[in-house]
Every structure is written in structure tokens, then in C-alpha cells.
């Protein structure tokens, strides 16, 4: 893990390069930029932790650069920028994903500076968990935390638009490392997956969540709590029985939702559909998380025993940069959910306007920082009370 994250900015507008360079350097990045074809050829020959790529580059274009970048640095982390319309941006993003890039964002110009700054801050490689620990020890630190129960759950509220109340929550697992900087799940979850320990992680999640739900009144009162499944969990034929035995200790299966991401290629797993069907037969709800980031076909959605779709935050977060197109896309997600008999959850709600948008187009539920940030179990009751206080119906 690098001590100083590196960023490559490719844009033919040198003023934009300078602006983004200043932002990134203030966040601790070492920055390279390239504006001409010759500069780009040199710059992409060196590896970078993150690449920001404009699609319109004068003498060349971003798609050509993307092919060269994919050949030299497969799997690179990529942010796309363009002044073209949103359909071009969407198509370019899909090409990038199919080319193996990890696409962190796609933004129409003028780029939302606040969002770009937040992305750079979030995606910078984290420093070592302890001041003196070499990066090679990160795997040992993560697995030690798993072995010794150094994990805890956070709960992010989900609001029911029809009843204007918090009716559910998503449970999010975190490492509990005393005296250390928090490590993003994006960093440590792959370590557990590579070690073949996802069942152990799921055991911890089940144990912590059932304990919290059984002992915290505010969680007991919820109609539903969502848990995330790893793609690897779906290969475990014993998962339905294991989930029922573990979670029923706190609440019946019907009050739990198991989430899987749309980008997970579950069709490649022979037993995955079998596992999902048996989970539904036991009463569990199944949600398609991050809907809109993958390539689900209608047939795929019809085949899966889903109960809800969680519309990815891009449907909400881009709406005020391209209002008409984004509203149409969000409406389409709602209409698709209704046609399939699925509830729709709008993710990533960060403002009152975004909440009202999600409610007005027919989303059933909403989730995001505006409603509430993830909190420890013991703080969830205060969060619910605060929401009720601020959202009480007006009285004459």
C-alpha cells in the first residue's frame, strides 16, 4: 500500500487540470497531468492509484486512451469526465466496466467539485493501520480482528415513504481496532474473501446483529433489517439453514433482508439460484443492491426470487446535473420494480430535495445521510427520535 497516493489527470483543458491538481494535492496526492497526445502517451506508461479521464481530448479521445490504459494497467481505478450528454457518459462507463476498470464515478462537466473532492478523499489508499506496521502486516491485522471478534455493526436507517417513519435499517460491519485509524471495508473485505474466510465473517455479522436486535429496543421495533451477502456466500448450500438458525434467535426470517449486488455474476455459480430460492422459501427477503450499476436483463431479474430493488445512488446524485434524464431513469426503475412486484429503495439521499424527489416518483423507501448516517446500535433510538421530531406531520 503506497504511503502517498498517486493521481493522473487527463484533460485537454489545462485550467481544469490545474484546479483538480490543487484539490488533490491538498488531500495528499502526488499528481501528474497530461493534456496533449504526447503527454498522455508518456503519462499512462506509469502506474497510478487513480486516473481521471476526460472523454473529449482534442487530437484524440478518451475511448482511445482508455484502450491503451486497459492494455498497460488492467483493473485501474478510473473516474470519467465529459462535456457530452449523459447517454455518452453512460455508454463510456459501461465500456470501461467491460474493459475491466474499476469505475469510481462518471461526471458531466462542469464537474461537481464537492463530489470530486469527496471521491478523492474516500478513494485515497489508507495509511497503515498502526504507525509502525508495514503494509505487509495488513492481512495479519485484518484476520486477527476476524479471529478475535474485533468487529461491530453500524445501522443506517431506512424510511418508509408511505408512513413517513423509519421502518428498517441496513446493518454494516466494521473493524474495531483500538487506537488505529478506521480501515474501509473496501480494503479489508477482499482480504477476507481471498483468505476463504467469508463464512467466518458472515458468522460474526449474524452473531453481532442478532445480539443487537435482541437487546436494543429501537432495533427490535423495526420491521426489517438488511444484511449484505458476499458473492462467495451464495456458493454455500448450507446458507439457508445457517441463516435461519442464526437470525431466528432475534427475529423471524420475514423481518430480515439479504442483499446482493447487481454486479455479482451469480449466474456463473451453479448453486446460487438454488440457495436464493431456499432462502425465500424460509421467509427471508432478497434485495438487489446497487441496481443500475450492473447489466441485469429483464430475464435475469425475473429469474431471481427478489423482493426489492435498491436503486443506486447515481439515480439521485446526478439528478440536479441532468434533471430530466435522471428523473426519467429513476421513474423507470420504479416502474420496473412495480411491474415485477418489487419494492424500490432509493439509496444515497443526501438532501431534502433528493428525498422529495424519491418520494414523488414513487419509491417505497429511502436511505442516505439526510435520513441518517450509520450509527452504533445503542445510538439508533436517538436517531429515530430525532427523525420523528423533525418530520412530524403539521398540525392546525
C-alpha positions as CSV (number, residue, x, y, z in Angstrom):
1,X,0.0,0.0,0.0
2,X,1.6,3.3,-1.1
3,X,2.3,5.9,1.5
4,X,1.5,8.7,-1.0
5,X,-1.4,8.1,-3.3
6,X,-0.9,9.0,-7.0
7,X,-3.4,10.5,-9.4
8,X,-3.2,11.0,-13.1
9,X,-5.5,13.7,-14.6
10,X,-6.0,13.5,-18.4
11,X,-7.8,16.6,-19.8
12,X,-7.0,18.9,-22.7
13,X,-8.2,21.9,-20.6
14,X,-5.1,22.9,-18.6
15,X,-7.2,25.1,-16.3
16,X,-9.2,22.0,-15.2
17,X,-6.0,20.1,-14.7
18,X,-4.7,22.8,-12.5
19,X,-7.9,23.1,-10.5
20,X,-8.1,19.3,-9.9
21,X,-4.4,19.1,-9.1
22,X,-4.7,21.7,-6.4
23,X,-7.6,19.9,-4.8
24,X,-5.9,16.5,-5.0
25,X,-2.6,17.8,-3.6
26,X,-4.4,19.3,-0.6
27,X,-5.7,15.8,0.1
28,X,-2.2,14.3,0.0
29,X,-2.0,13.0,-3.6
30,X,1.1,13.2,-5.8
31,X,-0.4,14.4,-9.1
32,X,0.6,14.0,-12.8
33,X,-1.4,15.7,-15.5
34,X,-1.5,15.3,-19.3
35,X,-3.2,17.4,-21.9
36,X,-1.7,16.6,-25.3
37,X,-1.4,13.2,-27.1
38,X,2.3,13.1,-26.5
39,X,2.0,13.9,-22.8
40,X,-0.8,11.3,-22.4
41,X,1.4,8.6,-24.0
42,X,4.1,9.2,-21.5
43,X,1.8,9.6,-18.5
44,X,-0.1,6.4,-19.0
45,X,3.1,4.4,-19.2
46,X,3.5,4.9,-15.4
47,X,1.1,3.2,-12.9
48,X,-1.2,5.5,-10.8
49,X,-3.6,4.7,-7.9
50,X,-6.3,6.7,-9.7
51,X,-6.9,8.1,-13.2
52,X,-9.3,10.9,-14.0
53,X,-10.1,10.8,-17.7
54,X,-11.9,13.4,-19.9
55,X,-13.6,11.8,-22.9
56,X,-13.0,14.8,-25.2
57,X,-9.3,15.4,-25.8
58,X,-8.9,17.4,-28.9
59,X,-6.4,15.5,-31.0
60,X,-7.6,12.2,-29.6
61,X,-10.5,11.0,-27.4
62,X,-10.9,9.3,-24.1
63,X,-12.0,6.0,-25.5
64,X,-8.7,5.6,-27.4
65,X,-6.8,6.5,-24.3
66,X,-9.0,4.0,-22.3
67,X,-7.9,1.1,-24.6
68,X,-4.2,2.0,-24.1
69,X,-4.7,2.3,-20.4
70,X,-6.5,-1.0,-20.2
71,X,-3.7,-2.8,-22.0
72,X,-1.0,-1.3,-19.8
73,X,-2.8,-1.2,-16.4
74,X,-5.7,-3.6,-16.4
75,X,-8.1,-3.1,-13.5
76,X,-7.0,0.5,-12.9
77,X,-9.3,2.8,-10.9
78,X,-11.0,5.3,-13.2
79,X,-13.1,8.4,-13.0
80,X,-14.7,9.6,-16.2
81,X,-15.5,13.3,-17.1
82,X,-17.2,14.7,-20.2
83,X,-19.0,17.7,-21.5
84,X,-21.0,15.5,-23.8
85,X,-24.6,14.4,-22.9
86,X,-25.4,11.8,-20.3
87,X,-26.0,9.0,-22.7
88,X,-22.4,9.3,-24.0
89,X,-21.2,9.2,-20.4
90,X,-23.3,6.2,-19.6
91,X,-22.1,4.3,-22.6
92,X,-18.5,5.2,-21.9
93,X,-18.8,4.0,-18.3
94,X,-20.2,0.6,-19.5
95,X,-17.3,0.2,-21.9
96,X,-14.9,1.0,-19.1
97,X,-16.5,-1.6,-16.8
98,X,-16.5,-4.3,-19.5
99,X,-12.8,-3.4,-20.1
100,X,-12.0,-4.4,-16.5
101,X,-11.7,-0.9,-15.0
102,X,-12.9,-0.2,-11.5
103,X,-15.1,2.8,-12.3
104,X,-15.4,5.0,-9.2
105,X,-17.5,7.7,-10.8
106,X,-18.7,9.3,-14.1
107,X,-19.4,13.1,-14.1
108,X,-20.8,15.5,-16.6
109,X,-19.0,18.9,-16.9
110,X,-19.0,21.3,-15.2
111,X,-17.8,18.7,-12.7
112,X,-19.4,18.8,-9.2
113,X,-16.3,19.9,-7.2
114,X,-17.7,18.9,-3.9
115,X,-18.4,15.4,-5.1
116,X,-15.0,15.0,-6.8
117,X,-13.3,16.2,-3.6
118,X,-15.2,13.7,-1.6
119,X,-14.4,10.9,-4.0
120,X,-10.7,11.7,-3.9
121,X,-10.8,11.8,-0.1
122,X,-12.6,8.5,0.1
123,X,-10.5,6.7,-2.5
124,X,-7.1,7.6,-1.4
125,X,-5.2,4.5,-0.3
126,X,-5.4,4.4,3.5
127,X,-2.3,4.7,5.6
128,X,-1.1,1.7,7.6
129,X,-3.4,0.8,10.4
130,X,-0.7,1.5,13.0
131,X,2.1,4.0,12.7
132,X,4.9,1.4,12.7
133,X,3.1,-1.5,10.9
134,X,4.4,-2.3,7.4
135,X,1.8,-2.7,4.7
136,X,2.6,-6.4,4.6
137,X,1.0,-6.8,8.0
138,X,-2.4,-5.5,7.0
139,X,-3.6,-9.0,6.1
140,X,-2.5,-10.3,9.5
141,X,-4.2,-7.4,11.3
142,X,-7.5,-8.0,9.4
143,X,-7.5,-11.7,10.0
144,X,-6.6,-11.2,13.7
145,X,-9.6,-8.9,14.0
146,X,-11.8,-11.6,12.5
147,X,-10.4,-14.3,14.7
148,X,-10.8,-12.3,17.9
149,X,-14.1,-10.7,17.3
150,X,-12.8,-7.2,16.8
151,X,-15.8,-6.2,14.8
152,X,-19.0,-4.3,15.4
153,X,-22.1,-3.3,13.5
154,X,-23.4,0.1,12.4
155,X,-27.1,0.6,11.4
156,X,-28.2,3.1,8.8
157,X,-32.0,3.9,8.9
158,X,-34.4,3.2,6.0
159,X,-37.5,5.4,5.9
160,X,-40.9,4.2,4.7
161,X,-42.3,7.0,2.5
162,X,-45.9,6.0,2.8
163,X,-45.9,6.0,6.6
164,X,-43.2,8.7,6.9
165,X,-41.3,6.7,9.5
166,X,-38.2,4.7,10.0
167,X,-39.2,1.1,9.4
168,X,-35.9,-0.6,8.7
169,X,-32.1,-0.4,8.7
170,X,-29.1,-1.7,6.9
171,X,-26.5,-3.4,9.1
172,X,-22.9,-2.6,8.1
173,X,-19.9,-4.4,9.6
174,X,-16.8,-2.5,10.7
175,X,-13.4,-3.4,12.2
176,X,-12.8,-2.4,15.8
177,X,-9.1,-1.7,16.0
178,X,-8.1,0.2,19.2
179,X,-6.0,3.2,18.7
180,X,-6.0,2.8,14.9
181,X,-7.4,4.7,12.0
182,X,-10.6,3.1,10.6
183,X,-10.0,0.8,7.6
184,X,-12.5,0.9,4.8
185,X,-14.5,-2.3,4.1
186,X,-13.4,-1.9,0.5
187,X,-9.9,-2.6,1.8
188,X,-10.4,-5.4,4.3
189,X,-13.3,-7.3,2.9
190,X,-11.3,-8.5,-0.1
191,X,-8.6,-9.7,2.2
192,X,-11.1,-11.9,4.0
193,X,-12.5,-13.2,0.7
194,X,-9.0,-14.0,-0.6
195,X,-8.3,-15.9,2.6
196,X,-11.5,-18.0,2.1
197,X,-13.0,-16.7,5.4
198,X,-16.3,-15.2,4.2
199,X,-18.3,-17.8,6.2
200,X,-16.4,-16.7,9.3
201,X,-17.2,-13.1,8.6
202,X,-20.9,-13.9,8.0
203,X,-20.9,-15.7,11.3
204,X,-19.6,-12.6,13.0
205,X,-22.3,-10.5,11.2
206,X,-25.1,-12.9,12.2
207,X,-23.9,-13.0,15.8
208,X,-23.4,-9.3,16.3
209,X,-26.7,-8.3,14.6
210,X,-28.8,-10.8,16.4
211,X,-27.3,-9.7,19.7
212,X,-28.0,-6.0,18.9
213,X,-31.5,-6.7,17.7
214,X,-32.4,-8.8,20.7
215,X,-31.1,-6.2,23.2
216,X,-31.8,-2.8,21.7
217,X,-35.5,-1.8,21.7
218,X,-35.2,0.6,18.8
219,X,-33.9,-2.3,16.6
220,X,-36.5,-4.7,18.0
221,X,-39.2,-2.3,16.8
222,X,-38.0,-2.3,13.2
223,X,-40.0,-4.3,10.6
224,X,-36.8,-5.2,8.7
225,X,-33.0,-5.2,9.0
226,X,-30.9,-5.8,5.9
227,X,-27.6,-7.7,5.8
228,X,-25.1,-7.9,2.9
229,X,-24.1,-11.2,1.3
230,X,-20.8,-11.8,-0.4
231,X,-21.0,-13.5,-3.8
232,X,-19.0,-16.3,-2.2
233,X,-21.7,-16.9,0.4
234,X,-24.0,-18.0,-2.4
235,X,-21.8,-21.0,-3.1
236,X,-22.6,-22.4,0.4
237,X,-25.5,-24.8,0.1
238,X,-26.0,-24.7,3.8
239,X,-26.5,-21.0,3.9
240,X,-30.4,-21.1,4.1
241,X,-30.3,-23.3,7.2
242,X,-27.4,-21.5,8.7
243,X,-29.1,-18.1,8.3
244,X,-32.4,-19.4,9.7
245,X,-30.8,-20.9,12.8
246,X,-28.6,-17.8,13.5
247,X,-31.1,-15.0,12.8
248,X,-34.3,-16.5,14.1
249,X,-32.8,-16.2,17.6
250,X,-33.6,-12.4,17.4
251,X,-36.5,-12.2,14.9
252,X,-38.3,-14.4,12.3
253,X,-36.8,-14.7,8.8
254,X,-39.5,-12.4,7.3
255,X,-38.0,-9.5,9.2
256,X,-34.6,-9.9,7.6
257,X,-33.5,-8.8,4.1
258,X,-30.3,-10.3,2.5
259,X,-28.8,-8.0,-0.1
260,X,-26.7,-9.0,-3.1
261,X,-25.1,-6.6,-5.6
262,X,-26.3,-6.3,-9.2
263,X,-22.7,-6.5,-10.4
264,X,-22.3,-10.0,-8.8
265,X,-22.2,-12.6,-11.7
266,X,-24.4,-15.0,-9.8
267,X,-25.4,-16.8,-13.0
268,X,-21.9,-18.3,-13.1
269,X,-22.5,-20.1,-9.8
270,X,-24.4,-23.4,-10.3
271,X,-25.9,-23.4,-6.8
272,X,-26.6,-19.7,-6.3
273,X,-30.2,-19.7,-7.6
274,X,-30.9,-22.9,-5.5
275,X,-29.6,-21.0,-2.4
276,X,-31.6,-17.9,-3.1
277,X,-34.9,-19.9,-3.7
278,X,-34.5,-21.8,-0.5
279,X,-33.8,-18.6,1.4
280,X,-37.1,-17.2,0.1
281,X,-38.9,-20.4,1.0
282,X,-37.8,-19.9,4.6
283,X,-39.3,-16.4,4.5
284,X,-36.2,-14.2,4.0
285,X,-36.5,-11.2,1.8
286,X,-33.9,-10.8,-1.0
287,X,-32.8,-7.4,-2.3
288,X,-30.8,-6.5,-5.4
289,X,-28.4,-3.8,-4.1
290,X,-26.8,-1.1,-6.3
291,X,-29.4,-1.6,-9.0
292,X,-28.3,0.4,-12.1
293,X,-24.6,-0.3,-11.8
294,X,-24.6,-3.7,-13.5
295,X,-26.1,-5.2,-16.6
296,X,-29.2,-7.1,-15.3
297,X,-31.5,-8.1,-18.1
298,X,-35.3,-8.3,-17.5
299,X,-35.0,-12.1,-17.8
300,X,-32.3,-12.1,-15.1
301,X,-34.5,-10.0,-12.7
302,X,-37.5,-12.3,-13.4
303,X,-35.5,-15.4,-12.6
304,X,-34.2,-14.2,-9.3
305,X,-36.5,-14.6,-6.2
306,X,-36.2,-10.9,-5.3
307,X,-38.5,-8.8,-3.1
308,X,-36.9,-5.4,-3.6
309,X,-34.5,-3.3,-5.7
310,X,-32.2,-0.7,-4.2
311,X,-31.7,2.0,-6.8
312,X,-28.1,3.0,-6.9
313,X,-27.3,6.5,-5.6
314,X,-26.4,7.7,-9.1
315,X,-30.1,7.9,-9.8
316,X,-30.3,10.5,-7.0
317,X,-26.9,12.2,-7.0
318,X,-26.8,13.1,-10.7
319,X,-30.4,14.4,-10.9
320,X,-29.6,18.1,-10.4
321,X,-26.8,18.0,-13.1
322,X,-29.1,16.5,-15.7
323,X,-32.6,16.7,-14.2
324,X,-34.8,15.5,-17.0
325,X,-32.7,12.4,-17.9
326,X,-32.1,11.4,-14.2
327,X,-35.8,11.7,-13.2
328,X,-36.8,9.6,-16.2
329,X,-34.3,6.9,-15.2
330,X,-35.5,6.9,-11.6
331,X,-39.1,6.7,-12.7
332,X,-38.1,3.8,-15.0
333,X,-36.6,1.9,-12.0
334,X,-39.7,2.4,-10.0
335,X,-41.9,1.3,-12.9
336,X,-39.8,-1.8,-13.4
337,X,-40.0,-2.6,-9.7
338,X,-43.8,-2.3,-9.8
339,X,-44.0,-4.5,-12.9
340,X,-42.0,-7.2,-11.2
341,X,-43.9,-6.8,-7.9
342,X,-40.8,-5.4,-6.1
343,X,-40.4,-2.6,-3.6
344,X,-37.9,0.1,-4.6
345,X,-35.5,1.7,-2.2
346,X,-33.7,4.9,-3.2
347,X,-30.1,5.0,-1.9
348,X,-27.8,7.9,-1.4
349,X,-30.3,10.5,-0.3
350,X,-28.3,13.5,1.0
351,X,-30.7,16.5,0.8
352,X,-34.3,17.3,1.4
353,X,-34.8,17.9,-2.4
354,X,-33.4,14.4,-3.1
355,X,-35.7,12.9,-0.5
356,X,-38.7,14.6,-2.0
357,X,-37.7,13.5,-5.5
358,X,-37.5,9.9,-4.5
359,X,-40.9,10.1,-2.7
360,X,-42.6,12.0,-5.6
361,X,-41.6,9.5,-8.3
362,X,-43.0,6.5,-6.3
363,X,-40.0,5.0,-4.4
364,X,-41.3,2.9,-1.5
365,X,-38.3,3.5,0.8
366,X,-35.3,5.8,1.1
367,X,-31.9,5.6,2.6
368,X,-29.0,8.0,2.9
369,X,-27.1,10.5,5.0
370,X,-30.0,13.0,5.0
371,X,-32.2,10.4,6.7
372,X,-29.4,9.3,9.0
373,X,-25.7,8.2,9.0
374,X,-24.8,4.7,10.1
375,X,-24.6,4.6,13.9
376,X,-23.9,2.1,16.7
377,X,-26.9,0.0,17.9
378,X,-27.1,2.0,21.2
379,X,-27.5,5.3,19.3
380,X,-30.2,4.1,16.9
381,X,-33.0,5.0,19.2
382,X,-31.8,8.6,19.4
383,X,-31.6,8.8,15.6
384,X,-35.2,7.5,15.3
385,X,-36.4,10.0,17.8
386,X,-34.6,12.8,16.0
387,X,-36.2,11.8,12.7
388,X,-39.7,11.7,14.2
389,X,-39.2,15.1,15.8
390,X,-38.1,16.8,12.6
391,X,-40.7,15.0,10.4
392,X,-43.9,15.2,12.5
393,X,-47.0,15.9,10.4
394,X,-48.0,19.6,10.6
395,X,-51.0,20.2,12.9
396,X,-53.5,23.1,12.8
